[in-house]
């Protein structure tokens, strides 16, 4: 567990950002922002209604949340918006 904490802190110090999905079908899941954005890009291949496609509906906010198990670690809150994926696909 200590090694995992050191890796987490090292990644945060290197500029990586944690993202926490705070609502919607994937709520309470934590990801690195760059990995979440890559999953969102891949989610475009799935039709609406598919669980993977739901990731494409999340967008970052200006809010931050404390990590539930890691002291002094926070992540940017991402909210679920039902219509965002459709707007992005239309552009």
Backbone as numpy.savetxt, mean C-alpha at the origin, in Angstrom:
# Nx Ny Nz CAx CAy CAz Cx Cy Cz
13.62 -12.00 14.87 12.80 -10.82 14.87 13.67 -9.56 14.87
14.78 -9.59 15.60 15.67 -8.43 15.65 16.28 -8.16 14.27
16.63 -9.22 13.55 17.20 -9.05 12.21 16.18 -8.43 11.27
14.92 -8.84 11.41 13.86 -8.27 10.57 13.69 -6.78 10.88
13.74 -6.43 12.15 13.62 -5.02 12.55 14.77 -4.21 11.97
15.99 -4.74 12.01 17.14 -4.02 11.46 16.98 -3.81 9.96
16.48 -4.81 9.26 16.24 -4.68 7.82 15.18 -3.63 7.55
14.11 -3.65 8.34 13.05 -2.67 8.19 13.58 -1.26 8.39
14.33 -1.05 9.45 14.89 0.27 9.75 15.87 0.69 8.65
16.68 -0.24 8.18 17.64 0.09 7.11 16.91 0.52 5.84
15.84 -0.18 5.49 15.06 0.19 4.31 14.40 1.56 4.48
13.87 1.82 5.68 13.27 3.13 5.93 14.31 4.23 5.85
15.48 3.98 6.41 16.56 4.97 6.37 17.06 5.21 4.95
16.91 4.21 4.09 17.34 4.33 2.69 16.30 5.08 1.85
15.19 5.47 2.47 14.20 6.25 1.75 12.98 5.48 1.28
12.89 4.20 1.60 11.69 3.46 1.21 10.54 3.87 2.11
9.34 3.87 1.55 8.16 4.29 2.31 7.23 3.10 2.49
6.73 2.96 3.72 5.72 1.95 3.99 4.35 2.49 3.66
3.50 1.62 3.16 2.12 1.97 2.86 1.21 1.03 3.63
0.17 1.59 4.24 -0.82 0.77 4.94 -2.18 1.03 4.30
-2.85 -0.05 3.92 -4.18 0.05 3.33 -5.17 0.10 4.49
-5.85 1.24 4.65 -6.62 1.44 5.88 -8.11 1.16 5.75
-8.58 0.88 4.55 -9.99 0.53 4.39 -10.11 -0.35 3.15
-11.33 -0.66 2.77 -11.53 -1.48 1.58 -11.20 -2.94 1.80
-11.22 -3.72 0.73 -11.07 -5.17 0.85 -9.67 -5.64 1.29
-8.66 -4.81 1.13 -7.30 -5.20 1.51 -6.84 -4.48 2.78
-7.76 -3.95 3.57 -7.43 -3.14 4.75 -6.50 -3.87 5.72
-5.72 -3.05 6.39 -4.77 -3.47 7.42 -3.58 -4.26 6.88
-3.35 -4.18 5.60 -2.16 -4.82 5.03 -1.09 -3.75 4.81
0.15 -4.12 5.05 1.29 -3.22 4.94 2.18 -3.67 3.79
2.62 -2.72 2.98 3.50 -3.00 1.85 4.54 -1.89 1.75
5.64 -2.19 1.09 6.53 -1.10 0.67 5.83 -0.40 -0.46
5.89 0.93 -0.50 5.16 1.70 -1.51 5.55 1.28 -2.92
6.84 1.12 -3.20 7.24 0.76 -4.55 6.70 -0.60 -4.96
6.62 -1.53 -4.02 6.08 -2.85 -4.33 4.56 -2.79 -4.53
3.88 -1.97 -3.72 2.44 -1.79 -3.89 2.13 -1.18 -5.25
2.90 -0.17 -5.65 2.67 0.45 -6.95 2.92 -0.53 -8.09
3.89 -1.42 -7.93 4.13 -2.46 -8.95 2.95 -3.43 -9.00
2.41 -3.78 -7.84 1.23 -4.66 -7.81 0.03 -3.97 -8.43
-0.09 -2.66 -8.23 -1.20 -1.92 -8.84 -1.08 -1.91 -10.36
0.13 -1.78 -10.86 0.34 -1.81 -12.32 -0.06 -3.18 -12.86
0.29 -4.23 -12.16 -0.08 -5.58 -12.58 -1.59 -5.81 -12.44
-2.23 -5.12 -11.49 -3.66 -5.29 -11.26 -4.48 -4.87 -12.46
-3.94 -4.01 -13.31 -4.67 -3.56 -14.50 -4.98 -4.71 -15.46
-4.28 -5.82 -15.32 -4.52 -6.96 -16.21 -5.75 -7.75 -15.82
-6.30 -7.48 -14.63 -7.42 -8.27 -14.12 -8.73 -7.49 -14.28
-9.82 -8.21 -14.51 -11.12 -7.53 -14.63 -11.61 -7.04 -13.26
-12.47 -6.01 -13.29 -13.08 -5.55 -12.04 -13.74 -6.73 -11.34
-13.67 -6.72 -10.04 -14.26 -7.81 -9.26 -13.24 -8.85 -8.86
-12.16 -8.95 -9.60 -11.10 -9.89 -9.23 -10.36 -9.31 -8.02
-10.02 -10.15 -7.03 -9.33 -9.63 -5.84 -8.06 -8.83 -6.15
-7.29 -9.24 -7.12 -6.07 -8.51 -7.46 -6.38 -7.14 -8.06
-7.48 -7.04 -8.81 -7.85 -5.77 -9.42 -8.20 -4.73 -8.38
-8.64 -5.16 -7.21 -9.03 -4.23 -6.16 -7.85 -3.39 -5.67
-6.65 -3.89 -5.80 -5.48 -3.10 -5.38 -5.35 -1.82 -6.19
-5.82 -1.83 -7.41 -5.73 -0.66 -8.27 -6.60 0.50 -7.82
-7.47 0.28 -6.86 -8.37 1.33 -6.38 -7.80 2.12 -5.21
-6.64 1.75 -4.70 -6.07 2.44 -3.55 -5.22 3.63 -3.98
-5.30 4.71 -3.21 -4.51 5.91 -3.46 -3.95 6.44 -2.14
-2.74 7.02 -2.18 -2.13 7.53 -0.94 -2.82 8.78 -0.43
-2.73 8.99 0.87 -3.26 10.18 1.52 -2.09 10.91 2.18
-2.40 11.99 2.86 -1.38 12.70 3.64 -1.32 12.19 5.08
-2.13 11.20 5.41 -2.15 10.63 6.75 -1.03 9.60 6.93
-0.60 9.44 8.17 0.34 8.39 8.53 -0.21 7.61 9.71
0.08 6.32 9.76 -0.40 5.45 10.84 0.79 4.73 11.47
0.68 4.50 12.77 1.70 3.74 13.48 1.61 2.27 13.11
2.75 1.63 12.97 2.79 0.20 12.71 2.31 -0.53 13.97
1.53 -1.59 13.81 0.96 -2.24 15.00 1.96 -2.99 15.87
3.10 -3.38 15.31 4.05 -4.17 16.10 5.46 -3.58 16.17
5.77 -2.62 15.31 7.11 -2.05 15.27 7.10 -0.65 15.89
7.83 -0.49 16.96 7.88 0.80 17.66 8.57 1.83 16.77
8.03 3.03 16.75 8.59 4.17 15.99 8.61 3.95 14.48
7.72 3.12 13.99 7.61 2.90 12.54 6.21 3.32 12.12
6.14 4.15 11.09 4.85 4.59 10.56 4.78 4.31 9.07
3.58 4.32 8.56 3.37 4.15 7.13 2.34 5.14 6.64
2.46 5.50 5.38 1.47 6.40 4.76 0.17 5.62 4.56
-0.94 6.23 4.96 -2.25 5.62 4.80 -2.71 5.71 3.35
-3.21 4.63 2.83 -3.80 4.58 1.50 -5.27 4.23 1.63
-6.13 4.95 0.93 -7.57 4.74 1.00 -8.10 4.11 -0.29
-9.16 3.35 -0.12 -9.83 2.68 -1.22 -10.87 3.62 -1.83
-10.83 3.78 -3.14 -11.82 4.59 -3.85 -12.40 3.74 -4.98
-13.69 3.51 -4.93 -14.34 2.61 -5.89 -14.17 3.05 -7.34
-14.16 4.36 -7.59 -14.16 4.84 -8.97 -12.79 5.18 -9.53
-11.74 5.09 -8.74 -10.41 5.54 -9.19 -9.89 4.69 -10.34
-10.00 3.40 -10.26 -9.45 2.54 -11.31 -10.09 2.86 -12.66
-11.37 3.11 -12.67 -12.05 3.44 -13.93 -11.56 4.75 -14.51
-11.32 5.73 -13.66 -10.80 7.01 -14.12 -9.40 6.85 -14.69
-8.56 6.05 -14.03 -7.20 5.85 -14.50 -7.21 5.10 -15.83
-8.06 4.11 -15.97 -8.12 3.34 -17.22 -8.62 4.18 -18.37
-9.45 5.17 -18.08 -10.02 6.00 -19.15 -9.01 7.04 -19.66
-7.96 7.30 -18.88 -7.01 8.34 -19.32 -5.93 7.80 -20.23
